[in-house]
């Protein structure tokens, strides 16, 4: 029940005067016990008491126009200390309350030197690429895929003459296979086996007889010369086939 303070010394038969009316309008004040614990009254001035607004008094938000509006909060009113620590999936700051990630294939972290705010990092970025030593760089998933994921880098490509050719990630090309001995000097043309090198760096040859037995150095096959386009191979009369490996780019 609301209570008021003000003029209370009226008597029966007392005349209503301007002074009495002025006293009522000038001195009438709301008493503290009119509002229990919700408001605080000081000299007739009403304010919200500490703890006066309970959680169940605030309208639950069900749309953009219900609940507590953002513009009703004082700047910097919500501080880290006022946010609950997360102890499960339903408390603390939820994912839905976080800023939108700007695009797909982004993770949150920081690769800028020193401490600072959280940054978006593309999964295609090389993490720690800004540090002084390149050995500290963590390659991105895309970089690893580019390095090892292409078929030409992990499996041989068949070419003419039953010869295999593999192109490595660093640009080196390995050609290997078996050819028939033509004469004491047998020429192997790389154009018949997937194309010429820009430069042939090294080559190894081994001669085999008709039974597939490797011959010794004295009676087998040896490399006479090499170039970007061919190998010149010397071999003994008992050699039937010649296996070779050539490396170049």
C-alpha positions as CSV (number, residue, x, y, z in Angstrom):
1,X,0.0,0.0,0.0
2,X,1.5,3.3,-1.0
3,X,2.4,5.8,1.7
4,X,3.0,9.5,1.6
5,X,4.7,12.0,3.8
6,X,3.6,15.6,4.1
7,X,1.0,17.7,6.0
8,X,-0.7,15.4,8.6
9,X,-1.9,17.8,11.3
10,X,-5.5,18.4,10.1
11,X,-8.3,18.9,12.6
12,X,-12.1,18.6,12.4
13,X,-13.8,21.8,11.3
14,X,-10.5,23.2,10.0
15,X,-10.9,25.4,7.0
16,X,-9.3,24.6,3.7
17,X,-6.9,27.4,3.0
18,X,-4.5,28.1,0.2
19,X,-1.6,27.6,2.6
20,X,-2.9,24.1,3.4
21,X,-3.3,23.2,-0.2
22,X,0.1,24.5,-1.1
23,X,1.6,22.4,1.8
24,X,0.0,19.3,0.3
25,X,1.4,19.9,-3.2
26,X,4.8,21.2,-2.1
27,X,5.6,18.8,0.7
28,X,3.8,15.6,-0.3
29,X,6.4,12.8,-0.7
30,X,6.4,9.1,-1.3
31,X,7.6,7.1,1.7
32,X,10.3,4.4,1.4
33,X,8.1,1.6,2.5
34,X,5.8,2.1,-0.4
35,X,8.2,0.2,-2.8
36,X,9.6,-2.5,-0.5
37,X,13.1,-3.2,-1.9
38,X,12.7,-2.3,-5.5
39,X,13.2,1.5,-5.2
40,X,15.1,3.7,-2.9
41,X,13.5,7.0,-1.8
42,X,15.7,9.8,-0.5
43,X,14.0,13.1,0.4
44,X,11.1,12.1,-1.8
45,X,13.3,11.4,-4.8
46,X,12.9,7.8,-6.1
47,X,15.7,5.7,-7.7
48,X,16.2,2.0,-8.3
49,X,17.7,0.3,-5.3
50,X,20.7,-1.9,-5.5
51,X,19.5,-5.3,-6.6
52,X,16.0,-3.9,-7.1
53,X,15.6,-5.3,-10.6
54,X,15.6,-9.1,-10.6
55,X,16.4,-11.3,-13.6
56,X,12.8,-12.4,-13.9
57,X,11.6,-8.8,-14.1
58,X,13.5,-8.3,-17.5
59,X,11.5,-9.2,-20.6
60,X,12.7,-12.2,-22.4
61,X,13.8,-11.3,-25.9
62,X,11.8,-13.0,-28.6
63,X,12.5,-10.6,-31.5
64,X,14.6,-7.6,-32.4
65,X,12.1,-5.3,-30.6
66,X,11.8,-7.2,-27.3
67,X,14.0,-7.6,-24.3
68,X,16.7,-5.2,-23.2
69,X,17.8,-2.9,-26.1
70,X,21.5,-2.4,-26.7
71,X,21.2,1.4,-26.5
72,X,19.9,1.1,-23.0
73,X,23.3,-0.1,-21.8
74,X,25.9,2.3,-20.7
75,X,29.1,2.4,-22.7
76,X,31.6,-0.2,-21.3
77,X,28.9,-1.4,-18.9
78,X,29.6,-5.0,-19.7
79,X,33.2,-5.9,-18.7
80,X,35.1,-9.2,-18.8
81,X,34.7,-9.5,-15.0
82,X,30.9,-9.6,-15.4
83,X,30.9,-12.4,-17.9
84,X,30.6,-15.9,-16.4
85,X,33.5,-18.4,-16.9
86,X,32.5,-21.3,-19.1
87,X,32.1,-24.6,-17.3
88,X,30.0,-26.3,-20.0
89,X,28.5,-25.8,-23.4
90,X,25.6,-23.7,-22.2
91,X,27.4,-20.9,-20.2
92,X,30.0,-18.3,-20.9
93,X,30.1,-16.5,-24.2
94,X,28.5,-18.7,-26.8
95,X,29.6,-19.0,-30.4
96,X,26.5,-17.2,-31.5
97,X,27.5,-14.1,-29.6
98,X,30.9,-13.9,-31.4
99,X,31.6,-11.8,-34.4
100,X,30.9,-13.4,-37.8
101,X,33.9,-15.0,-39.5
102,X,34.3,-13.0,-42.8
103,X,34.5,-16.0,-45.1
104,X,34.8,-19.8,-45.4
105,X,38.1,-21.6,-44.8
106,X,39.1,-19.2,-41.9
107,X,40.5,-20.1,-38.5
108,X,41.0,-17.8,-35.5
109,X,44.4,-17.1,-34.1
110,X,47.2,-14.7,-34.5
111,X,50.2,-14.7,-36.8
112,X,51.2,-11.1,-36.4
113,X,54.3,-10.7,-34.2
114,X,53.7,-10.1,-30.5
115,X,50.6,-10.3,-28.4
116,X,47.4,-8.7,-29.7
117,X,43.8,-9.2,-30.8
118,X,42.5,-12.3,-32.4
119,X,42.9,-12.4,-36.2
120,X,41.4,-14.5,-39.0
121,X,43.9,-16.8,-40.7
122,X,43.1,-18.5,-44.0
123,X,43.8,-22.2,-44.0
124,X,45.7,-21.6,-47.2
125,X,48.2,-19.2,-45.4
126,X,51.6,-20.4,-44.2
127,X,51.3,-19.9,-40.4
128,X,54.2,-18.0,-38.8
129,X,55.4,-16.9,-42.3
130,X,56.4,-13.6,-40.8
131,X,59.0,-14.9,-38.4
132,X,62.7,-14.5,-39.0
133,X,63.6,-18.1,-39.7
134,X,61.9,-20.0,-42.5
135,X,62.4,-23.2,-40.6
136,X,59.7,-22.0,-38.2
137,X,57.1,-21.7,-40.9
138,X,54.2,-24.1,-40.7
139,X,53.0,-24.9,-44.2
140,X,49.3,-24.5,-45.0
141,X,47.1,-27.5,-45.9
142,X,47.0,-26.2,-49.4
143,X,50.8,-25.9,-49.6
144,X,51.1,-29.5,-48.5
145,X,48.5,-30.7,-51.0
146,X,50.2,-28.8,-53.8
147,X,53.5,-30.4,-52.8
148,X,52.4,-34.0,-52.4
149,X,48.9,-34.3,-53.7
150,X,49.4,-34.1,-57.5
151,X,49.5,-37.4,-59.3
152,X,52.6,-36.6,-61.3
153,X,54.5,-36.2,-58.0
154,X,53.4,-39.4,-56.3
155,X,53.0,-41.9,-59.1
156,X,55.0,-42.6,-62.4
157,X,53.6,-41.5,-65.7
158,X,53.9,-44.2,-68.4
159,X,55.4,-43.2,-71.7
160,X,56.6,-44.9,-74.9
161,X,59.0,-47.8,-74.8
162,X,57.8,-49.2,-71.5
163,X,59.8,-46.4,-69.8
164,X,58.6,-44.7,-66.7
165,X,59.0,-41.0,-65.9
166,X,58.5,-39.2,-62.6
167,X,58.5,-35.5,-62.0
168,X,59.4,-34.5,-58.5
169,X,58.0,-31.5,-56.6
170,X,61.3,-29.6,-57.0
171,X,61.2,-30.0,-60.8
172,X,63.6,-32.9,-61.1
173,X,62.7,-35.6,-63.6
174,X,63.6,-39.2,-63.2
175,X,63.4,-41.5,-66.2
176,X,64.0,-45.3,-65.9
177,X,63.4,-48.4,-67.8
178,X,64.8,-51.2,-70.0
179,X,65.9,-51.1,-73.6
180,X,67.2,-53.7,-76.1
181,X,70.9,-53.6,-76.9
182,X,71.4,-52.5,-80.5
183,X,75.2,-52.9,-80.9
184,X,78.5,-52.3,-79.1
185,X,77.2,-48.7,-78.8
186,X,73.5,-48.3,-78.2
187,X,71.9,-44.8,-78.4
188,X,68.9,-44.0,-76.1
189,X,67.0,-41.0,-77.3
190,X,65.0,-39.3,-74.5
191,X,62.5,-38.1,-77.1
192,X,61.3,-41.7,-77.4
193,X,60.7,-41.8,-73.6
194,X,58.5,-38.9,-72.7
195,X,60.6,-36.0,-74.0
196,X,64.1,-34.5,-73.7
197,X,65.6,-33.1,-70.6
198,X,66.6,-29.4,-70.4
199,X,69.7,-30.9,-68.9
200,X,70.6,-34.5,-68.0
201,X,72.4,-34.4,-64.6
202,X,73.3,-38.1,-64.1
203,X,72.6,-41.6,-65.6
204,X,73.3,-45.2,-64.5
205,X,73.1,-48.2,-66.9
206,X,73.3,-52.0,-66.2
207,X,73.6,-54.8,-68.8
208,X,71.7,-58.1,-68.5
209,X,72.1,-61.3,-70.6
210,X,69.2,-63.2,-72.1
211,X,68.5,-65.0,-68.7
212,X,68.3,-61.6,-66.9
213,X,71.6,-62.0,-65.2
214,X,73.6,-58.8,-64.6
215,X,77.0,-58.7,-66.1
216,X,80.1,-57.5,-64.4
217,X,81.7,-54.1,-65.0
218,X,84.2,-55.6,-67.5
219,X,81.6,-57.4,-69.7
220,X,78.4,-55.4,-68.9
221,X,77.2,-52.0,-70.0
222,X,78.7,-48.6,-69.3
223,X,77.8,-45.0,-70.1
224,X,79.9,-43.5,-72.9
225,X,78.2,-40.0,-72.9
226,X,75.1,-38.2,-71.9
227,X,73.3,-35.1,-73.0
228,X,69.9,-33.5,-72.6
229,X,68.5,-35.6,-75.5
230,X,70.3,-38.9,-75.3
231,X,72.6,-41.5,-73.7
232,X,75.3,-43.3,-75.5
233,X,75.8,-46.8,-73.9
234,X,78.6,-49.2,-74.5
235,X,78.0,-52.9,-73.9
236,X,79.5,-56.4,-74.5
237,X,78.2,-58.9,-77.0
238,X,76.6,-61.0,-74.3
239,X,74.4,-58.2,-73.1
240,X,70.8,-58.6,-74.2
241,X,69.0,-55.7,-72.5
242,X,70.1,-52.5,-70.7
243,X,68.4,-51.0,-67.7
244,X,68.9,-47.3,-67.2
245,X,68.1,-44.5,-64.8
246,X,68.5,-40.9,-65.8
247,X,68.0,-37.8,-63.7
248,X,67.6,-34.3,-65.0
249,X,65.2,-31.4,-65.3
